[in-house]
């Protein structure tokens, strides 16, 4: 069965995430005919952006200026390079990095503002760098309403074009690309049942979904299928060779739909995959209390003031782990943990002020735009979230004494029990430093906390250092954390038009890749590690470049 539409469809978009939706919108504005195929239900339009927190690294915005931040593309590019660690061969990633810092204001900030998106007034300072500079100043902007609001506003903008210029095909899984000579002319997709993501292949027909495929033809095919970090096997296969081996209990912080199947399909047609060992995973994951798929995890935003301990209850060192400076380093150190997990130990005071979970699901005051309740929780502590995690997660332990804490920790880590005396000594050693006058504090974690608190936005969310065992700020809390997959920094190599390149740097005619599928541009625009907040914005930038190229034809 075929559905031949030669000459009628200008662009076939594989994936209805924020990259695919942005490309569709920009094409529809120029009266281009577009079909969007997505393997999920219509209720999941927007993909991972529906559940993401919604932070964006932006350069030279009014929010920065109101906060006294003097930023420009030159400073931002220097910061980018400090984290990217590009090689001399990284021609296209370098081009995309430069394009990002030069165009993030016009092509991302102005684009989303024109849609009606608003940002919180405070600009956060993340990825400050541990051994290199990282973000030398704050540029992480948080969308009011999280990225779910962005999805809804893009869909509102698309509404006048739907069924006239933009045609959605939900619950369609793309099996293969279609070619004519050396050109890509469309794809073959199969209709599937809603939510039917991980069906095993039929041994007799070799048909994963058990029904016949439909051929969709178009002048241009845009792959916006996301990354591969929802496929933990592929994550492990591409694990950085210079790191310790990937843990067996790696959590999935993405979705099984992000399986990298389109990466493999494009490679079959000569497309170049690059930097596949570059990933933006997170160091502090816990199993999702109500998982929607096997192995689903929650990505915690670790408290700066929490102590990171190994499986024996000793402080991880020699450099203490502190969030907000170099996420890639935290992941590297977590990969070294022989038991595959670590502990964060803190108290209720620290947790209420600093603890957070990435994504829209657990940031409901921002997601639902409840400003006064958000302000109250920011100023007086998010006790609601702490109580929720205490109730829902067995990895989130609350206790009134070190003895009780040790007992509860060992209940979920029986394979490697902690000795109470070791945990007690670890806490005592740290607390003794903080019991001294401030002029005698001598600890790298405390220095970094003090540095973070000098920026007003971080001061609101970072406790003044105090002994963890201080009874005024109890009870004690321990969180068992593991590595969790998140984003692919590498992917399908593209030029600045988002056209897919082969291994000779020639364009594969009719084929584009955008968003995470393209490593957010060039097959690895971030290089070794990201300045954070470059993902949603990278999706928008790459989508716009593809649309501009097609609209010029």
C-alpha positions in Angstrom: 0.0 0.0 0.0 1.4 3.4 -0.9 0.3 6.9 -0.4 2.1 8.7 -3.3 2.1 12.5 -3.1 4.9 13.5 -5.4 5.1 17.3 -5.8 2.4 18.0 -3.3 4.2 17.7 0.1 7.0 20.2 0.6 8.3 18.7 3.9 7.8 15.4 5.8 8.8 15.9 9.5 9.6 12.8 11.5 8.8 13.8 15.1 6.4 16.2 16.8 8.7 17.5 19.5 9.5 21.2 19.8 12.0 21.0 16.9 9.5 19.4 14.6 6.7 21.8 15.6 9.0 24.8 15.1 10.0 23.7 11.7 6.4 23.1 10.7 5.3 26.5 11.9 8.1 28.3 10.0 7.2 26.3 6.8 3.5 26.8 7.2 4.0 30.6 7.4 5.4 30.4 3.9 2.4 28.2 2.7 4.4 25.0 2.5 2.6 21.7 2.7 3.8 19.7 5.7 3.1 16.2 7.1 4.3 15.5 10.7 4.6 11.8 11.7 5.0 10.9 15.4 4.9 7.6 17.1 3.1 8.8 20.2 -0.5 9.8 20.8 -1.8 13.3 20.0 -1.9 14.0 23.8 1.9 13.8 23.8 2.5 16.4 21.1 5.6 18.3 22.0 7.5 15.3 23.0 10.0 15.7 25.9 9.3 19.4 26.0 6.0 18.6 27.6 7.8 17.4 30.7 11.0 19.4 30.6 11.7 22.3 33.0 12.2 24.9 30.3 15.5 26.5 30.9 17.3 28.3 28.1 20.8 29.7 27.8 20.4 33.0 26.1 22.7 35.9 25.3 22.1 39.6 25.7 18.5 39.6 26.9 16.5 42.3 28.7 16.4 40.0 31.7 20.2 39.9 31.8 20.4 43.7 31.5 17.9 44.2 34.3 20.1 42.0 36.5 23.2 44.0 35.7 24.7 41.2 33.5 26.8 42.4 30.6 26.8 39.6 28.1 27.6 39.4 24.5 28.3 36.7 21.8 32.0 37.1 22.2 31.9 36.3 25.9 29.4 33.5 25.4 31.5 31.8 22.7 34.6 31.9 24.8 32.6 30.3 27.6 31.2 27.7 25.1 34.7 26.8 23.9 35.9 26.4 27.5 33.4 23.6 28.0 33.2 22.1 24.5 36.9 21.2 24.2 36.5 21.1 20.4 39.1 19.4 18.3 40.5 20.8 15.1 38.1 18.5 13.2 35.0 19.9 14.8 34.2 22.2 11.8 30.4 22.0 11.9 30.0 22.0 15.7 32.1 25.1 15.8 29.9 26.8 13.2 26.8 25.9 15.2 28.3 27.1 18.5 29.0 30.5 16.9 25.6 30.6 15.3 24.0 29.8 18.6 25.6 32.6 20.6 25.1 35.1 17.8 21.5 34.2 17.1 20.0 33.0 20.4 18.5 36.4 21.1 16.9 37.0 17.7 16.0 33.5 16.7 15.1 32.0 20.1 14.4 34.7 22.6 12.4 36.9 20.2 10.7 33.9 18.7 9.3 32.5 22.0 8.5 36.0 23.3 6.5 36.7 20.1 4.6 33.5 20.8 3.7 34.9 24.2 6.2 33.0 26.4 7.5 34.8 29.5 10.6 34.3 31.5 11.1 34.5 35.3 12.9 37.8 36.1 15.8 36.1 37.8 18.6 34.7 35.6 20.2 31.7 37.1 24.0 30.9 37.1 24.6 27.2 36.2 27.6 25.3 35.0 30.1 27.8 36.3 32.9 25.5 35.7 35.2 23.5 38.0 38.6 23.4 36.2 37.6 25.6 33.3 35.5 28.8 33.2 32.1 27.4 32.0 29.5 30.1 32.2 31.5 33.1 33.3 28.2 34.9 34.1 24.5 34.0 34.5 22.5 33.3 31.3 20.1 30.5 32.3 16.5 31.8 31.7 13.5 29.8 33.1 10.3 29.9 31.2 7.2 30.8 33.3 4.9 27.9 32.7 7.9 25.5 32.0 8.4 24.3 28.4 4.9 22.9 28.4 3.8 26.5 28.0 6.1 26.8 25.0 4.5 23.6 23.4 1.0 25.0 24.0 1.9 28.4 22.5 3.5 26.8 19.4 0.4 24.7 18.9 -1.7 27.8 19.2 0.4 29.5 16.6 0.1 26.4 14.4 -3.7 26.1 14.8 -4.7 28.3 11.8 -2.5 26.1 9.5 -3.6 22.6 10.7 -5.4 20.6 8.0 -4.6 23.3 5.5 -0.8 23.4 5.4 0.1 21.2 8.4 -1.2 17.6 8.6 -0.5 15.4 11.7 -0.2 11.7 11.6 0.1 10.5 15.2 0.7 6.9 16.3 2.9 6.3 13.2 6.3 4.7 13.6 8.8 5.4 10.9 10.6 2.2 9.8 12.8 3.4 6.9 13.7 6.3 4.6 12.7 6.1 0.9 15.3 7.0 -1.7 15.4 7.7 -5.5 18.9 7.4 -6.8 20.9 9.4 -4.2 18.0 11.6 -3.0 15.8 10.9 0.1 12.2 11.3 -1.1 10.2 10.3 2.0 9.8 7.5 4.5 7.8 4.3 5.2 5.7 4.4 8.4 3.4 2.0 10.2 0.3 2.9 12.2 0.5 1.6 15.8 -1.7 1.4 18.8 -1.5 4.4 21.2 1.3 3.9 23.7 2.6 0.8 21.9 6.2 1.8 21.9 8.2 -1.3 22.8 6.4 -4.2 21.0 8.7 -7.1 20.1 9.3 -7.9 16.5 7.1 -10.5 14.8 9.6 -13.4 14.2 7.7 -14.5 11.0 7.2 -11.1 9.3 10.1 -9.2 10.8 7.5 -6.5 11.2 7.9 -4.7 14.6 4.3 -3.4 14.6 2.5 -6.2 12.9 0.8 -4.2 10.1 1.6 -2.9 6.7 3.7 0.2 6.1 2.6 3.3 4.2 4.9 5.3 2.0 4.9 9.0 2.5 6.6 11.1 -0.2 7.9 14.7 0.1 10.4 17.0 -1.5 12.2 17.3 1.8 12.4 14.9 4.8 13.3 16.4 8.2 14.3 14.1 11.0 13.3 15.5 14.3 13.1 12.2 16.2 15.1 13.2 19.2 18.2 11.5 20.6 19.1 8.0 21.6 19.3 8.2 25.5 16.0 6.5 25.9 17.7 3.4 24.7 19.9 2.4 27.6 21.7 -0.3 25.6 22.8 2.3 23.0 23.8 4.7 25.8 26.1 1.9 27.2 27.4 1.1 23.8 28.5 4.7 23.3 29.7 5.3 26.9 32.8 7.5 27.0 35.8 5.3 26.7 37.8 7.4 29.2 35.2 6.9 31.9 34.6 3.9 34.1 32.2 1.3 32.7 28.5 2.3 32.7 26.6 1.1 35.8 24.2 -1.8 35.5 21.5 0.1 37.2 21.4 3.2 34.9 18.1 4.9 35.0 16.1 6.2 32.0 15.5 9.9 32.2 14.2 10.3 28.7 11.6 8.0 27.1 11.9 4.7 25.2 10.8 6.6 22.0 14.2 8.2 22.0 15.8 5.0 20.8 18.2 6.2 18.1 16.5 4.1 15.4 16.6 7.1 13.0 20.3 7.6 13.7 20.8 4.0 12.5 18.5 4.4 9.5 20.3 7.6 8.3 23.7 5.8 8.8 22.4 3.1 6.4 21.9 5.8 3.8 25.4 7.2 4.2 24.7 9.9 6.8 27.5 10.6 9.2 27.0 10.0 12.9 29.5 11.8 15.1 30.3 12.4 18.8 28.0 9.6 19.8 30.0 9.2 23.0 29.1 12.8 24.1 26.0 12.7 26.3 24.4 15.0 28.9 23.4 12.6 31.6 22.7 13.6 35.2 24.5 12.3 38.3 21.5 12.2 40.7 18.7 10.1 39.6 16.2 8.1 41.6 13.6 5.6 40.4 10.3 7.3 39.5 7.8 6.4 42.2 5.0 6.0 39.6 6.9 4.9 36.4 5.2 5.1 33.1 7.8 2.8 31.5 10.5 0.3 32.7 13.5 1.9 34.3 12.1 5.4 34.4 13.9 7.7 36.7 13.6 11.2 38.2 16.5 13.6 37.7 17.1 15.4 40.9 18.7 18.8 41.1 21.2 18.0 43.9 21.5 20.3 46.8 24.7 22.3 46.9 24.9 21.9 50.7 24.4 18.1 50.7 27.4 15.8 51.3 27.9 13.3 48.5 29.0 10.0 50.1 30.1 6.7 48.6 28.5 3.4 49.4 30.5 3.1 52.5 29.4 6.4 53.9 32.7 8.2 53.3 32.8 11.6 51.6 33.6 11.4 47.9 36.8 13.2 47.2 39.4 14.4 47.1 37.4 17.2 45.5 33.9 17.2 47.0 31.0 17.0 44.6 29.0 20.2 44.4 26.2 20.8 41.9 26.0 23.9 39.7 29.6 23.9 38.5 30.3 21.0 36.2 27.6 18.3 35.7 29.8 16.3 33.4 32.4 16.0 36.2 29.7 14.9 38.6 28.6 12.1 36.2 32.2 11.0 35.7 32.7 10.7 39.4 29.4 8.8 39.8 30.5 6.4 37.1 33.5 5.5 39.3 31.3 4.4 42.2 31.8 0.6 42.4 28.4 -0.1 43.8 26.7 2.0 41.1 25.2 4.5 43.5 26.0 7.2 46.1 24.3 8.9 49.0 23.5 12.6 49.5 23.1 13.4 53.2 21.6 16.7 54.3 18.9 18.0 56.7 15.4 19.2 56.3 16.4 22.9 56.3 18.8 22.4 53.3 16.3 20.2 51.4 13.4 22.7 51.8 15.5 25.5 50.4 17.7 23.7 47.8 16.1 20.4 46.8 14.4 20.3 43.4 13.5 17.8 40.7 14.1 18.5 37.0 11.0 18.8 34.8 7.5 20.2 34.8 5.9 17.3 36.8 7.5 18.4 40.2 7.7 22.2 39.5 3.9 22.6 39.5 3.9 26.2 40.8 6.0 27.3 37.8 4.2 25.0 35.4 0.8 26.1 36.5 1.9 29.8 36.9 0.9 30.1 40.6 3.1 33.0 41.3 2.4 33.7 45.0 2.6 30.1 46.0 5.9 29.8 44.0 7.2 32.9 45.8 6.2 31.5 49.2 8.0 28.2 48.5 11.1 30.1 47.3 11.2 32.3 50.4 10.1 29.9 53.1 11.0 26.5 51.7 9.4 23.9 49.5 8.2 21.7 52.3 5.4 20.3 50.1 7.9 18.6 47.8 10.0 17.2 50.6 6.9 15.7 52.2 5.8 14.3 48.9 9.2 12.6 48.3 9.3 11.3 51.8 5.9 9.6 51.2 6.4 8.4 47.7 10.1 7.4 47.3 11.9 4.7 49.3 15.2 6.3 48.0 14.4 9.5 50.0 15.0 8.7 53.7 14.1 10.9 56.7 15.3 10.1 60.2 15.8 11.8 63.6 19.3 10.4 64.4 22.3 9.1 62.6 21.5 5.6 64.1 18.0 5.7 62.6 19.3 7.1 59.3 21.9 4.3 59.0 19.4 1.6 59.7 17.0 3.0 57.0 19.9 3.5 54.5 21.0 -0.1 55.0 17.4 -1.4 54.4 17.7 -0.3 50.8 21.4 -1.1 50.4 21.7 -4.4 52.1 24.3 -5.6 49.6 26.8 -3.0 51.0 25.7 -1.9 54.5 27.1 1.3 56.0 28.7 1.3 59.4 27.1 3.8 61.7 30.5 4.8 63.1 31.8 5.7 59.6 28.8 7.8 58.7 28.9 9.5 62.1 32.6 10.4 61.6 31.9 11.7 58.1 29.2 14.1 59.4 31.2 15.1 62.5 34.3 16.0 60.4 32.3 18.3 58.2 30.2 19.8 61.0 33.3 20.6 63.1 34.5 22.8 60.3 31.2 24.8 60.3 31.3 25.0 64.1 34.3 27.2 63.9 34.2 31.0 63.1 33.7 31.7 59.4 37.3 33.0 59.1 38.5 29.5 59.9 36.3 27.6 57.4 38.6 25.6 55.1 36.6 23.3 52.8 36.2 23.4 49.0 32.5 22.7 49.2 31.9 25.5 51.6 33.9 27.9 49.5 31.8 27.0 46.4 28.6 27.4 48.4 29.7 30.8 49.6 30.6 31.8 46.0 27.1 30.7 44.8 25.4 32.7 47.4 27.0 35.9 46.1 24.6 35.8 43.2 21.2 36.9 44.4 19.2 34.3 42.4 21.3 31.5 43.9 21.3 33.0 47.4 17.5 32.5 47.4 18.0 28.8 46.8 21.2 28.1 48.7 21.5 27.8 52.5 23.9 29.7 54.6 26.4 27.0 55.6 25.6 25.3 58.9 26.3 22.0 60.6 24.2 19.2 59.0 23.5 17.7 62.4 22.2 21.0 63.9 19.0 19.9 65.7 17.3 23.2 64.8 17.4 22.3 61.1 16.5 18.6 61.3 15.5 15.9 60.8 18.3 14.3 58.8 17.8 13.2 55.2 19.6 10.7 53.0 19.0 10.2 49.3 20.3 7.2 47.4 21.2 8.4 43.9 22.3 6.8 40.6 23.3 8.0 37.1 20.3 8.8 34.9 20.3 9.2 31.1 19.1 12.5 29.7 20.4 14.1 26.4 22.5 13.1 23.4 25.1 15.7 22.7 26.2 13.9 19.6 24.2 12.7 16.6 23.6 13.2 12.9 26.1 15.5 11.3 24.6 18.6 9.6 25.7 21.8 8.1 24.3 25.2 9.1 21.3 24.6 6.9 20.5 21.5 9.0 21.2 19.4 5.9 22.5 15.9 6.7 26.0 15.2 5.5 27.7 12.0 4.5 31.3 11.1 5.6 32.7 13.2 2.7 30.8 16.3 4.0 28.4 16.2 1.0 24.7 16.9 1.5 22.3 14.0 1.2 19.7 15.7 -1.0 16.3 16.1 0.5 17.4 15.1 4.0 17.6 17.3 7.1 18.1 16.6 10.8 17.2 19.0 13.6 17.1 19.2 17.4 18.6 16.4 19.5 18.7 14.0 16.5 21.4 16.3 15.1 23.2 16.8 18.4 21.5 20.2 18.5 23.4 21.2 15.4 26.4 19.8 13.5 26.3 16.4 15.2 27.7 17.9 18.4 27.4 21.6 18.8 28.1 21.5 22.6 31.2 19.4 22.2 32.3 17.6 25.3 29.8 19.2 27.7 27.0 21.7 27.6 26.7 25.1 29.3 23.2 23.8 30.1 20.0 25.4 28.7 21.2 24.8 25.1 18.7 22.0 24.3 15.3 23.5 23.8 16.9 26.6 22.3 19.1 24.4 20.1 15.9 22.6 18.8 14.4 25.9 17.8 17.6 27.2 16.1 18.2 24.1 14.1 14.5 23.9 13.1 14.6 27.5 11.9 17.7 26.9 9.8 16.1 23.9 8.1 12.9 25.8 7.4 14.8 28.8 6.0 16.7 26.5 3.6 13.5 24.9 2.4 11.7 28.2 2.1 14.4 29.6 -0.1 13.9 26.8 -2.7 
